[in-house]
Amino acid sequence: MVMQSNPASRSGGKRLSGDIASSSPTLPLVTVITAVLNGDRHLGKCLESVLLQDYKNIEHIVLDGGSTDRTVDILRRYNNLIALWRSEQDKGVYDAWNKGLAEARGEWICFLGADDEFLPGAVSSYMALAAKHPQAEYLSSRIRWVHPSGYELIRGEPWNSKSALRWMRVAHVGSMHRRRLFDRLGVFNTSFGSASDYEFLLRAKETLKAAYMPIITATMLAGGITDHPSAFADATRAKIVTGGRSPVLATIELQIARVKVLLRPLRRVLRRTAIASAAK
């Protein structure tokens, strides 16, 4: 049952009432961190997708950046089901993620956007992958990227330090990070803007111990900060500064990425045409 908290409260969750989750040898705690700002259209589905996971040791931390829509009302309604939520001004998604990291108690930590959703069984699949690869500190899979027009793409390839210097091919949505990875590399550097998660992984280079499963674990709605034109410039700077990529090669790749974005509407039209033709 969903229970409301104090209508005047700007924070809440089970942790504040003394219900604190912890890991066990057979059931590692998974922390899901969600940053949101004016996300009342999709937040409920995001929260439900975590609550409906069959893995039973999850804490969900939600950081709201001071929404002016119904986001806080939704968080209050889920007050007794969320580990911790807080509504206050922040400096963007990655600043909120860093705040979430400071609160996280899980052995494994992942980031799920307010307009993203876990598919059923996603967390259990990740924890099974972790059990098979006990040395892994980063787990990834495939995701379904959904455009409002109905156009969909399947994204997510295994981590490869060499190819990562050219393109970000892993699907960061829902990926699992072992806590010790942040102990080793630090938190997100917000100066890299929308590429802060990309820059974080580039720090590890070939030392990142990763495991991958070729199944779809989450859906991601198009239109977030990583789809903004500035994202490519942010990624280019991360390649050069942190990855050590040649500025000339990085600039060429930047132009290729921009052309691909310009071609996206055409690809969506061709996709719809192909689907319509197949249905005849």
N, C-alpha and C positions, 0 to 999 in steps of 0.2 A: 504494500500500500504506500502510495506517495503521500508524504506528510509535509505540510508547510512549516517554515521556520518563522521567526519574528519578522513581521512585514517591514520593520525599520532596519533590519540587519543587513550589513554589506559583506558578511562572511558567514560561513556555516559549514556543516558537514558532520559526519559521525565522529571524526577525530576530536572535535571540540567537546563532545559529550563523553569522551573517554574510551570510545570504541576504536582502538588502534590496531591495525593489521600488522602482521609480522611474517617472516619467512619460516619455513620448516624444512628439514632435510629432504622431504619427499614432495613438498609443495612450495617452491620458491614464490615469494611475493612479486607480483608484476605491478608496476606503477604506470598508469596511463595519464599523460599530461595533455590537457586541452587548453589552448588559448582562444579567447573569443572576444569579439567586439561587435555589438549590434547583430547578433547571430540568431535571433529568435525564430527565424524561419526553419532552421535546420538543427538547432542545438538539441531539441528533444529526441530526434532520431539518433543523433550521435550518442547521447547518454544511454538510450535504450539498447543500442548495439553493444555497448560495454556490459550493461546489466544482464543481457541475455546470453553472454558467453557461458559455456559449460565449464570453463576453468573457474574454480571457486576461491582463488586467492588473488584478487585484484583490488587495488585501491585506485580510485579515479580522482585526480586533482584538476580542478577547473579554475583558471585565472581569467577573470573578466577585466577588460581594460577601461571600465567605466561606461558601460553601455547606456544608451538613452531610450532603447526600445524595451521589449518585454523579457530580455535575457535574464535579468536578475530575478524577475518573478518566476521564471522557469527553474532557476537554480534553487530558489526557496522551496518550490514544490517538491524537488528531488532531495531536499536537505538530509533526510535520514537514509539516503541511498548512496550519496557521494561521500568519499572520504574527507575531502576538504574543498571548499570553494571560497573565493575572495573576489571582491569587486573594488578595484582601485585603478587610478591612472598608471599607465606603464609607457614604455618607449617602443612598443611594437611586439610582434609575435615572439621574437627570440629573447627579448627582455623578459617576457612573461614565462617562456620556457625555462630560463635561468632561475626565475623565482620558483618555478615548479620543481626544478632539480634540488633546490635548497630544502624543499619540503619532502621530497621523495624518500620513501623508506624501502622501496623494492630492490631486489637483487637484479631485476631486469626492468628497464625503463623504456617506454615508447611514447610517441607523440602522435596524437590523432586530432586533426582539425575539427572545428565545430561543425563544418559541413561535410565531414568524412564519416564513414561508417565501417565498423568491423563486420565482416561476414561471420555467420555462425561457425563456431569451432576454430576461429582464427588463433586465439591465444593458446588453446590446447595444442594446436599444430606447432606453434612456435616453441612451446615448452618441450614438446616431443623432439623437435629438432635440436634444442639445447641439450637434451639428455644424450642424444646421439653424438654431439660434438662438444664435449665438456670443456675444451680449450677455447671455444668460440667466444668472442666478445661483441660480435655484431651479427645479427640474424636478419635476413631480408627475404622477400618473396615477390610475387606479382601483385599488381593492383589493377582495378578497372577504373580508368579515367573517363568521366562522363561529361559531355558537353550539354548545355541546356537544349540544344537543337536535337538531341538524341544520338549524336555521333559519339562513338566509344572507341577507346584504344586500350590495349592491354600493355602495361608498362612494368618494367622491373627485370633486371638481369643480375647475374652474380657479380659480387664486387671483384674488380680487377684494377689494381693500382695504376697500371699503364693506361688502360682505356679511360680510367676516371680523369686523367689529365686532359682528355679531349672532350668527353661528354659525361654528364652525370647520368649513369644508366641504372643505378640502383633506385628502387622506389622507397623513398624515405618515409612515406606515410605508413604508420604502423610498424616500421622496422623496430627490432628490439636491440637495445644497447645494454650490455652488462654494466653494472655500476662502476666496476673498476676501470672501464674505458674512460669515464669522465674523471676519475681519480688520476688517470695517466695523462690525458690530453687537456684537461680543463673544461670550462664551459663554453657556450657559444660566444663567438666574437661578433657582437651586434654591428660593428662597423662595416661588416660585409653585407649588410642589408638582407635581401631575399636569398642570398647564397650562403648564409651563415651555417646552415646544416651541411652544405657541400664543402665549405672551407673546413669545418670540423673534421670530416672524414679525410680530407686531403692531408691533414696534419699527420695522420697515422702512416700514410703512404703504404709501402709494402709490409709494414709490421702489423697491419690490421688482420686479426684472426677472425675470419668471416665464414658463415655457413648460409646456404641458400636452399629454398625449396620452390619448385616451379608451380606453385598453386596460387590462386587468387585469394587474398585474405581481407581485402578492404576495397571500398569504392571511394573515389576522390572526385569531388565536383570541380569542374574547370572554373577558372576565374579568380583563383587566389593570387597571393603575391608572387608565386613562382611563375605565373602566366603573364605577369606584367612585363612590358618591354624592357624596363630597367633591370629585370632579373638577369638578362644576358650580359649586361655590363658588369653587374655584381659578380657573376660567375667568372667572367674573364679576369677580373682583378684577383679573385681567389686563386685561379689557375697560376697566374704569374707570381703573385706575392707568396703564397703558401706552397703551391705545387711546384714552383720553379719552372713553369712552362715558358717556352720562348715567346716573347711578346709578339713577334711576327706571326707565329703559328696560332697563338691565342686570338689575335685580331682577325685572321682569316676564318677561324672557327666561329667567331662572333658574327661575321657577315653571313656565313652559311646558316647559322641559327636564325638570324633575322629573316632570311629568305624563306626558310621553312615556315615561320610564323605567317608570313604573307600568303603562303600557299595553303594554309589550313582551311580557309573557306572553300577553296576549290576541292580539296580532298574530302570535305564533308559532303559537298554536292555529288561528287563521284561516288562516294560511299552510299548515299541515299539512292542514287540512280541504280547502282549495282543491286542493292537490296530489293528495289521495286521490280527490277527485271527478273530477278530470281524468283519472286513471288508470283509472277505471271504463269 
